[in-house]
């Protein structure tokens, strides 16, 4: 993966505003207290400064997941992602999912931004054992500057029971009784095995197109469509359309 992909994401996310030291200390106390007790101590809790792009706090659970200690996260900042997320997933996140999520949230009002929750699926690796773990990460902005731009982000990472072949990014907004999905996109790190035509048909299938509709859309016969779908399933190791979204 090109280093510029992650660097571009960092640049898009970075805030020009500096968080007040007193407010920062308040958030730090809260996170240190909540992230080190009970079941929370087995989950990765972090507080990220969007001005410095460095972690203000991360609990000790990061070591069991990644093989890295909190001091490593403090030293590397957000660049630590290139060490703990598998290469294929980080490429999809940095080059597609993260930019799309950032561009989407930029269009929201300040009030809406204060209510959004990000949900991201990817595989994390342990630098010592090489073990890969399916992760789901929930994060949100917890502090804004006077112009409504986020300057602190908090999040939690845990092992996901849902294993996907690639990455997924979701943006939800908190409402009174539920959370409404505003953005949801999945990308498979296996799609590079597909031809351009197969990728196009795969996208139409995920949108709910029938085989007949795909035939008309691409000006090809049903037989040709069936052959392409058979090849798609074989290459991706799946058996039905619903698995394209996993």
DABEL-V795346 format. One record per helix or strand. SS is the DSSP state (@ for helix, = for strand). FROM is the first residue (numbers start at 0). TO is the last residue. If there is no record, write none. Layout:
ss = (SS | SS)
from = (FROM | FROM)
to = (TO | TO)
This chain:
ss = (@ | @ | @ | = | = | @ | @ | = | @ | @ | = | = | = | = | = | @ | @ | @ | @ | @)
from = (2 | 20 | 37 | 43 | 53 | 60 | 69 | 84 | 86 | 109 | 115 | 131 | 149 | 165 | 178 | 190 | 195 | 210 | 221 | 240)
to = (12 | 33 | 41 | 48 | 57 | 65 | 83 | 84 | 105 | 112 | 124 | 143 | 158 | 173 | 187 | 192 | 205 | 217 | 235 | 244)
